[in-house]
């Protein structure tokens, strides 16, 4: 595929939010291809799809990240209460988008914590895997990303002017209009079939006999995954419970 020009070519390292999902792994692979050193950060926030953290750990090694931190903020599940179905253990996960899937302020929290780590590492670039198709999620839109970047700048403006802190830049594939299928093709180019070992499912299960984790195949995230793989023209080698 013909790659689009990126606004982050001048950076050499980045802190990247890394869920273990198709988008975050493809994004990290894209950054690796561009020659950036990766510092990956994952979050245990009480999500039902906790299997993604095991996948994130495995892929952080595969991508040879400089460091990978898994941060336990599972207390958020208590604070979030019944606001969403991704941390609520009894709610049914639909196969099409519903606003109950939006975890309140999730990317605001993740990006802020990632920015704290980036500041301590003296790294001016923070990245997350929102792509151009994530328009239904307010905290994935470029307008949100640009606004949060301004807020982070204002929160450290004195330190930046004194030269004590670096100005932080936040980037996502959506900022360069990269789609989920375009990211997938980049990930596949580097990782091959291993990209299908990423974890997208909101539920899923692990076979006790084989210890193989399977995507449910019917939740909204699984459906988006299938559509992106189909659009990319690849054979889907994800293991699903059902179709």
Beta strands, then each sheet from edge to edge (+ up, - down):
strand 1: 13-17
strand 2: 37-44
strand 3: 67-72
strand 4: 125-128
strand 5: 169-172
strand 6: 205-206
strand 7: 213-214
sheet 1: 3+ 2+ 1+ 4+ 5+
sheet 2: 6+ 7-
end
